[in-house]
C-alpha cells in the first residue's frame, strides 16, 4: 500500500509539472488535472487527490472488464447484431486476417 501511495504521489507531481509548463490548459484538462486544480483552490487535500487518482487507476481495468463481459453476452444473445458487426468488420477489413 505504501509503495502504491508513493507511486501515485509521483504521478500526480509529474502531472502537476506538466500542467505548469503547457501553453494551453484546455488541451490538457482531464480528471486528474481538475483534481489538482481543486487542491490548488483548497477544495481538496493532497490525500483526497491521491485517493481519487488511485481509485481511478484501480477501478478502470475492472470497469472495462465488466463492460466487455456484458457486451459479449449481449452479442451472443443477439445473433442478428453479431452478423451485422461481422459484415461491418468485413467491409472495413476486406480480406485481411484479423489479429488479436
Buried (B, 14 or more C-beta within 10 A) or exposed (E): EEEEEEEBBEBBEEBBEEBEEEEEEEEBEEEBBEBBBBBEEEEBEEEEBBBBBBEBEEEEEEEEEEEEEEEEEEEEEEEEEBEEEEEEEEEEEEEEEEEE
